[in-house]
């Protein structure tokens, strides 16, 4: 608020004009632009998951999943 009042006096703005200034605004805008560019430049890749189900003789199901969620190579999935 102090900086806004100071800039209004220095540059002759009246109190109804908004001067947006803040020490956090510039870095925050940088984060937003960076994330925007990441999304714009994103290239989707095919991936595979490993999930195995086992049924016991009693009819119970047990599901096994790999902690590493995605594999980007198909061959290791086939080997496992």
Order of alpha helices (4+ residues) and beta strands (2+ residues): alpha-alpha-beta-beta-alpha
